[in-house]
Structure formats: C-alpha cells, structure tokens
Amino acid sequence: MRVSADGAVALIAGHRSAVVIDTATGTAIRSWQGGDGSGGFACALSSDGRTCAIGRRFGIVEIIDIASGTTLRQVGGIERWVTALAFRPDGAVLAIGCTNGTVHVVDVDAESTTLDTLLGHGRPVTALAFVGSLVLSASTDETVRVWSGDGRRDGAWPLLHDAAVTDVDFVDDTTLATVAFHSRPLTWDIGGEQPVSELRNGPADPYRRVVWDDGQRQAIATASGAVAIWDPARTAPTELRVFDGTPISSMALSPDETHLAVSRFDGEVAIIDIAGATVTQRLDVRAQAVAYLSDHELLTAGFGNELIVWDLDRNTRQSGVALPGRANALALHRGADAALAAVGLTSGDIMLVDPARSMITRQLRGHARAVTSLAFTTDGSRLASGSDDATVRIWDPLHGLEYARLAHPSYVQAVAFNEAGDALAVATFGEIAWVWGRVTTRHHRVR
C-alpha cells in the first residue's frame, strides 16, 4: 500500500489488481485490473496523491492522472518485466525495477528521457524507495542498495565496439583506452559513448592487453606474442616480437616507466626496455601474472601455487609466499609505508599478501568462479575484482569487507580504476566495455 503525503489518498495493489481509495470515505476513486503476468502488480503513488504509475504489461509503465484516469505518459523500452516502482518525493522522477535486476530512473514529464540506469543487482528487484534524491533498491539477491540519483553518468553505461573487448586502461581521470580483437585501439571520453580517437598502423594480430604510462605512450600486446609501442613522436608503432605465437597474459609498467614486464599464457616472463624497444631479460620463472614491486623487484604468480618476489638485478628468486591454489590475476598497491598484493585464484578466492613479510594477511571470498582481473584504487582503499561468474566486486581490503557487487551480462576480462578512484572500467566477454561512475562512493550493498 502507498499513501499520499497528506494521508488523503491510498493506493492498494493486489495480485492482479490495484485500487486508489479516498481514505476519509473509503470509496474507490480509480481501479485497474490485469496485473503484469509475473505474479504481482507493480504500482506507485506520487506524494501529492495526484499521479500513479502502473507496470501494466511487459516492458511498459503507464503514468496516470488519478482524477481523470488519463494516461499522461507511457514509458517503454524496458527490457524485462517491471517488478517495482517508486516516485521521488517531488513527483518529477520515477524509478522502475525489473526482473533482471536493473533499475531505470526516468524523468516523469520529459518523453523518453532516462536519467540513469542502475546496474548491480544479480536478481529481480522487489522494492524501491526514494530518500530525498537517493534511490533504495531491494532484490531477491539478498541485498539492499543505496544509489545517488543526481545524474545520468552516475550509473553504468556501455561503450560499444565492433569486436570482443579484451582489456581497458585509463589514460587519465576522464579518458579510457580499450583494445578489442581485430579492431584498432580506441580512446574514449568517459562522459560520452563514442570513441574520440584510434591508434592506426598497428599489428594485424588480435589485441590482448593495453598499458599506458604517462598518457604519452601506449603499449599493446597481441594474441601472437608481440608488443606494439605507440609514441607521439612516431607515426607508426614500434613492434617487438617478444614471444613466438603464444598470447600475452599480462603486462606491468615499472614505477619509473622505463620498462615493461610481460608474461605469456604458458608462463614465460620477459622484461622490455621501452625506449630501446628491446627485450633485456628473460626470467627463469613461470607466471600467469606480473606486477612491479619496485624498479628492481617483480612479483610473479600463476604456476606452482606461489607468489614470488623476483630480484631483477640478480635475475633470481628473492622470496616467495605459498598460495592455497593457482593464481590467475595479480594487482599491487605500493603504499608509502608498505606494499599490498592481491592475488586472484582460479577457485574464486582472493589472497591479500604482504610481500615484505612474505605472508598472507587476509582471504576474500565471494566469487563463484575464477578471478580474472584485479585493480586497486590509487590510495589502496578499494579493490575491484572481476570474475568468470560475471560479477565485479568492490572490496575494502583493510577490513576484508565486500563493499559492492556489480552484475554484468557475461564474464569479466579486465577491470581498471581511474586515478581519482571515481570511475571503474570493465571489459566483459563480448563487444562492450562498461564504465561505472563513482562506484566506490555512490552505492552500498547491505545484507
């Protein structure tokens, strides 16, 4: 039941009907029959009691003037059954919840104006409410989420490609680089939906990984084991054949931005001098993922169920930490006092490791399948993890808490934060990269 702010009007919804009554007399003012066919009748009442919204049919919401019974507007384009509705207190905005977990926020008066699309629930939305401009959503995924509702780019939006997206990396806080199979590397303004530039004259091989240094140079790894380095001083990239015919699994930039560490899927690791475009070292270690601990130390993980610190000056193992499974992803936060490594396992668990003390400090559990990618915010306060279970989870690594869970249509291949930590890019299997706005501050997951 919904009641107007003055208590004069109430909206009561049943299994397949809804009625608006005058609370003083108990008489019906308006009624509807039909339901939405999914086991409930989604409806909402504006706070002034003059307007109601009815989820009448598949993907259709009608906004109705109660006094006359006239349909003021019909909201279409909803991809699933409507399961929940709520008006903002001023009646100008309507939130629409769906069976696929999506919440659409629409302008009541403007035709076909979607202010935001809120993605994150993994199952149907069951209830919606506004607290001021905040949207509260409940779901059968056993979570309640709180979303800020002050703008379209506060949610998640897709960047469409013409080939499968394999990696993402931020150039700066507002510019994103993406790579896709059989397609030129692109850069995007994260406030828009069209690429702003593309890198030409690159290798013909499908692209696998992307790394930017200071926003001036870009390194692209290919499926056949090559690395192409774009430099603004050159018209064409410098291409270096690092491995012969094996896709590159990960790349890491040294802190001084002079070298790249590159690993391939069968475990070989090489170090590249960027300026000279030459391979300067090949390490006697097998690794699926790499990260620089310092300019002289490299973290490697992926084979042998171990995280290894490799001394690059001596080209030898320095120390190691035993892991409870095989590593599939690696990220590192270099703090002022200490470094923290996150290792994603094929089991779905994430191990937080102190490399200096060679010990596991915390275990994060939640993913149902292998962890495929990891990324820290610049300050290390949040960790993003992508998985084959088609979710991205945001963690508080200090306390070991899951901060948010972001559902996607297919399994996740890569994640990246911008430097400010207020945008998260996600590459999923398929031709779409997703950008989430203010993901570390805008919504919370509550059990």
C-alpha positions in Angstrom: 0.0 0.0 0.0 1.1 3.6 -0.8 -0.3 6.6 0.9 -0.1 10.3 -0.2 1.8 12.8 2.0 -1.4 14.3 3.4 -2.9 10.9 4.0 -6.0 11.6 1.9 -5.3 9.0 -0.8 -4.1 5.4 -0.7 -3.1 3.1 -3.4 -3.6 -0.6 -2.7 -2.1 -3.3 -5.0 -3.2 -6.9 -5.1 -2.0 -9.9 -7.1 -3.7 -8.8 -10.3 -5.5 -5.5 -9.5 -4.9 -2.1 -7.9 -7.3 0.5 -6.5 -7.0 4.1 -5.3 -9.3 5.0 -2.4 -10.3 8.1 -0.6 -9.2 7.4 3.0 -11.8 9.7 4.5 -14.8 7.8 3.0 -13.2 4.5 2.0 -14.6 4.8 -1.5 -12.7 3.8 -4.6 -11.5 6.7 -6.8 -9.9 4.6 -9.5 -9.2 0.9 -10.1 -7.2 -1.3 -12.6 -7.3 -4.9 -13.5 -4.8 -7.1 -15.2 -1.5 -7.3 -13.3 1.8 -7.7 -15.1 1.6 -11.5 -15.6 4.7 -12.3 -13.4 2.9 -12.8 -10.1 2.4 -9.2 -8.9 1.0 -5.8 -9.8 3.8 -3.1 -9.8 2.5 0.4 -8.9 3.5 3.6 -7.2 1.7 6.7 -5.9 3.1 10.3 -6.1 3.4 12.0 -2.7 0.7 14.6 -3.7 -1.7 11.8 -4.5 -2.5 13.0 -7.9 -0.5 10.6 -10.1 0.1 6.9 -10.1 2.4 4.6 -12.1 1.3 1.1 -13.2 3.5 -1.6 -14.6 0.8 -2.9 -16.8 2.4 -5.0 -19.5 5.8 -6.5 -20.4 8.3 -3.6 -20.5 5.6 -0.9 -20.2 4.9 1.6 -17.4 1.9 3.9 -17.6 1.8 7.2 -15.6 -1.8 8.1 -14.9 -3.7 11.1 -13.7 -5.8 9.7 -10.9 -8.7 12.3 -11.1 -9.4 11.8 -14.8 -7.9 8.4 -15.4 -6.0 9.7 -18.3 -2.6 8.2 -19.2 -0.1 11.1 -19.1 2.8 9.2 -20.4 3.8 5.6 -21.4 7.4 4.6 -20.6 8.6 1.9 -23.0 12.0 0.3 -23.8 12.1 -1.6 -20.5 13.8 -4.9 -21.4 12.2 -7.1 -18.7 9.0 -7.4 -16.6 8.5 -4.4 -14.3 8.5 -5.6 -10.6 8.8 -2.4 -8.6 8.0 1.3 -8.9 8.6 4.4 -6.8 8.2 8.2 -7.3 10.7 10.7 -6.0 9.1 12.9 -3.3 8.7 15.8 -5.7 7.0 13.5 -8.3 9.4 14.6 -11.1 11.3 11.3 -11.2 10.2 7.6 -11.3 12.4 4.6 -10.5 11.5 1.3 -12.3 12.8 -2.0 -11.1 12.9 -5.1 -13.3 13.3 -8.9 -13.2 16.9 -8.7 -14.5 18.0 -6.6 -11.5 18.2 -3.3 -13.4 16.7 -0.1 -12.1 15.8 2.6 -14.6 15.4 6.2 -13.4 13.2 8.3 -15.7 12.0 11.9 -16.0 8.2 11.8 -15.5 7.5 14.9 -17.6 10.1 14.5 -20.4 9.2 12.0 -23.1 11.7 9.1 -23.4 14.2 10.7 -21.0 16.2 8.1 -18.9 18.3 9.9 -16.3 20.1 6.8 -15.1 20.3 3.1 -15.5 21.5 1.4 -12.2 23.2 -2.0 -12.7 24.3 -4.1 -9.8 21.6 -6.4 -8.6 22.0 -10.0 -9.7 18.4 -11.0 -9.4 14.9 -9.3 -9.6 14.3 -6.0 -7.9 11.5 -6.4 -5.3 11.1 -2.9 -3.8 12.1 0.7 -4.5 12.0 3.9 -2.4 13.4 7.4 -2.5 15.0 9.1 0.4 15.5 12.6 -1.0 17.4 12.1 -4.2 18.8 8.7 -3.0 17.3 5.6 -4.6 17.0 2.5 -2.3 16.5 -0.9 -4.1 15.9 -4.3 -2.6 16.3 -7.6 -4.5 16.0 -11.3 -4.2 19.8 -11.4 -4.4 19.6 -10.7 -0.6 20.9 -7.1 -0.9 19.6 -3.6 -0.4 21.5 -1.0 -2.4 21.6 2.8 -1.9 22.2 4.9 -5.1 22.8 8.6 -5.5 20.3 9.9 -8.1 21.8 13.2 -9.2 22.8 12.5 -12.8 22.8 10.1 -15.7 26.6 9.5 -15.6 26.3 8.3 -12.0 25.4 4.8 -13.2 26.9 2.3 -15.6 27.0 2.9 -19.3 28.3 0.8 -22.2 31.0 1.6 -24.7 30.2 -0.4 -27.9 32.9 -2.0 -30.0 32.9 -4.0 -33.3 34.9 -6.8 -31.8 35.4 -8.6 -28.5 36.9 -6.3 -25.9 39.9 -7.8 -24.1 41.4 -5.0 -21.9 40.9 -1.5 -20.5 43.2 1.1 -19.0 42.8 4.7 -18.1 44.9 7.4 -19.8 43.8 10.0 -17.2 40.8 10.5 -15.0 38.5 11.2 -17.9 40.0 9.3 -20.8 39.8 5.5 -21.2 41.8 3.3 -23.6 40.3 0.0 -24.8 41.5 -2.8 -27.0 39.5 -5.4 -28.9 40.2 -8.4 -31.2 40.6 -7.4 -34.9 40.0 -3.7 -34.1 42.1 -0.6 -33.7 42.9 0.5 -30.1 40.5 3.3 -29.1 40.3 6.1 -26.6 37.1 7.3 -25.1 35.9 10.3 -23.1 34.2 8.6 -20.2 31.4 11.1 -20.3 30.5 10.0 -23.8 29.5 7.0 -25.8 31.7 7.4 -28.9 35.5 6.9 -29.2 37.4 10.2 -29.5 40.5 8.7 -31.3 42.0 5.5 -32.6 45.6 4.3 -33.0 46.4 3.3 -36.5 49.1 1.3 -38.3 49.3 -1.3 -35.6 49.9 -5.1 -35.9 47.3 -7.2 -37.7 47.2 -9.7 -34.9 44.2 -9.6 -32.4 44.9 -7.4 -29.4 45.0 -8.7 -25.9 46.3 -6.2 -23.4 46.9 -2.4 -23.1 49.1 -0.3 -20.8 49.6 3.5 -20.7 52.5 5.1 -19.0 52.2 8.9 -18.5 49.5 9.3 -21.1 52.0 9.8 -23.9 53.0 6.3 -24.8 50.8 3.2 -25.1 51.8 -0.5 -25.2 49.5 -3.0 -26.8 50.1 -6.8 -26.5 48.8 -9.1 -29.2 47.5 -12.7 -29.3 50.6 -13.9 -31.1 53.1 -12.7 -28.5 54.1 -9.2 -29.9 54.1 -5.9 -28.2 53.5 -2.6 -30.1 54.5 0.7 -28.5 52.9 3.9 -29.7 54.9 7.0 -29.2 53.6 10.5 -30.2 57.0 11.2 -31.8 56.5 8.4 -34.3 53.8 8.0 -37.0 53.7 4.2 -36.6 54.2 2.0 -33.6 57.4 0.1 -32.8 56.6 -3.6 -32.9 58.6 -6.1 -30.9 58.1 -9.9 -31.2 58.5 -11.0 -27.5 57.1 -14.5 -27.7 56.6 -16.7 -30.7 52.9 -17.4 -31.3 51.6 -17.5 -27.6 49.2 -14.9 -26.4 50.4 -12.4 -23.8 48.6 -12.9 -20.5 49.7 -9.7 -18.6 51.8 -6.6 -18.7 53.1 -4.4 -16.0 54.8 -1.0 -16.2 57.8 -0.3 -13.9 57.5 2.6 -11.4 60.0 4.7 -13.3 58.1 3.9 -16.5 61.2 2.7 -18.4 60.4 -1.0 -18.6 57.6 -3.4 -19.3 57.3 -6.8 -17.7 55.4 -9.2 -20.0 54.1 -12.7 -19.3 52.5 -15.2 -21.6 49.9 -17.9 -21.0 52.4 -20.8 -20.9 54.3 -19.0 -18.1 57.4 -17.3 -19.7 58.3 -13.8 -18.5 60.3 -11.1 -20.3 61.4 -7.6 -19.5 61.3 -4.9 -22.2 63.3 -1.7 -22.4 60.6 0.7 -23.7 62.9 3.4 -25.1 65.0 0.9 -26.9 62.1 -1.5 -27.8 64.3 -4.5 -26.9 64.0 -7.5 -24.6 66.6 -7.0 -21.9 65.8 -10.0 -19.7 64.0 -13.4 -19.8 63.3 -14.7 -16.3 63.7 -18.3 -15.2 60.2 -18.3 -13.7 56.8 -19.4 -15.0 54.0 -16.9 -14.3 50.5 -16.1 -15.5 50.5 -12.5 -14.0 53.2 -10.0 -13.1 53.5 -6.7 -11.2 56.4 -4.5 -10.2 57.1 -4.3 -6.5 59.9 -1.7 -7.3 62.1 -0.8 -10.2 64.3 -3.8 -9.2 61.8 -6.3 -7.9 59.0 -8.1 -9.8 56.1 -10.1 -8.4 55.1 -13.2 -10.4 52.2 -15.6 -9.9 50.3 -18.2 -11.7 52.2 -21.5 -11.6 53.4 -23.6 -8.7 50.7 -22.1 -6.3 53.1 -19.4 -5.2 53.6 -15.6 -5.3 57.3 -15.0 -6.0 59.4 -11.8 -5.5 62.0 -11.8 -8.3 65.3 -9.8 -7.9 65.7 -8.3 -11.4 69.3 -7.1 -10.8 70.4 -10.7 -10.0 67.8 -12.4 -12.1 67.0 -14.7 -9.3 64.2 -15.6 -6.8 64.3 -13.4 -3.7 61.4 -14.8 -1.7 58.0 -16.5 -2.0 54.6 -17.0 -0.4 52.7 -20.3 -0.7 49.1 -19.9 -2.1 46.2 -22.3 -1.5 45.6 -22.6 -5.2 46.6 -21.5 -8.7 46.8 -17.7 -9.3 45.0 -16.2 -12.3 45.3 -12.5 -11.6 47.5 -10.1 -9.7 47.4 -6.4 -8.6 49.7 -4.4 -6.4 49.3 -1.2 -4.3 52.6 0.4 -3.4 51.8 2.5 -0.3 54.0 5.0 1.5 54.8 2.5 4.3 54.2 -0.9 2.7 53.0 -2.7 -0.3 49.9 -4.9 -0.6 49.4 -7.5 -3.2 46.1 -9.0 -4.2 46.2 -12.5 -5.9 43.1 -13.8 -7.6 42.8 -17.6 -7.7 41.1 -20.0 -10.1 38.9 -21.1 -7.2 37.4 -17.6 -6.9 39.2 -16.6 -3.7 41.4 -13.6 -3.4 44.5 -13.6 -1.2 45.9 -10.3 0.2 49.7 -10.7 0.7 52.3 -8.6 2.4 55.4 -9.1 0.1 57.8 -7.6 2.6 56.8 -10.1 5.3 56.1 -13.0 2.9 52.8 -13.7 4.4 49.1 -13.8 3.6 47.2 -11.2 5.6 43.6 -11.8 4.6 41.5 -14.0 2.4 38.5 -12.5 0.5 35.7 -14.9 -0.5 32.7 -14.3 -2.7 33.3 -15.1 -6.3 31.8 -18.4 -7.5 34.3 -18.9 -10.3 37.9 -17.9 -11.2 39.1 -14.4 -10.6 40.2 -13.0 -13.9 41.4 -9.4 -13.1 42.1 -7.1 -10.1 42.7 -3.4 -9.6 43.4 -1.2 -6.6 42.4 2.5 -6.4 45.3 4.8 -6.2 45.0 5.2 -2.4 44.6 1.5 -1.9 41.3 1.9 0.0 39.3 -0.2 -2.5 40.0 -3.3 -4.6 38.0 -4.3 -7.7 37.9 -8.0 -8.7 36.4 -9.3 -11.9 35.5 -13.0 -12.4 34.2 -15.6 -14.7 31.0 -15.5 -12.6 30.0 -12.3 -14.5 30.4 -10.1 -11.5 32.7 -7.3 -10.3 33.1 -7.0 -6.6 34.4 -3.9 -4.8 36.3 -4.7 -1.6 37.5 -2.8 1.4 40.9 -4.6 1.7 41.7 -3.1 5.1 38.7 -4.7 6.8 38.1 -7.6 4.3 34.6 -6.5 3.5 32.7 -6.7 0.3 31.6 -3.1 -0.4 29.6 -3.6 -3.6 28.7 -6.2 -6.2 28.2 -5.3 -9.9 26.5 -7.7 -12.1 27.3 -7.9 -15.9 25.8 -9.8 -18.8 28.9 -12.1 -19.3 32.2 -13.0 -17.7 34.6 -10.2 -16.9 38.0 -10.0 -18.6 39.5 -6.8 -17.2 38.9 -4.0 -14.6 40.7 -0.7 -14.1 40.2 2.4 -11.9 41.0 5.9 -12.9 43.5 7.8 -10.7 40.8 9.6 -8.8 39.1 6.3 -8.0 35.6 7.6 -9.0 35.3 5.6 -12.2 35.7 1.9 -12.9 36.1 0.4 -16.4 35.1 -3.2 -17.0 35.8 -5.3 -20.1 33.3 -8.2 -20.4 33.2 -11.1 -22.9 31.6 -9.6 -26.0 31.7 -6.3 -27.7 31.0 -4.0 -24.8 33.2 -2.2 -22.2 31.3 -0.8 -19.2 32.1 2.3 -17.2 30.8 2.7 -13.7 30.6 6.2 -12.3 31.5 6.9 -8.6 31.4 3.2 -7.9 33.4 3.5 -4.6 31.1 6.2 -3.1 27.7 6.1 -4.8 26.1 2.9 -3.7 26.4 0.4 -0.9 25.4 -3.2 -0.5 23.6 -4.1 2.7 22.8 -7.7 3.8 
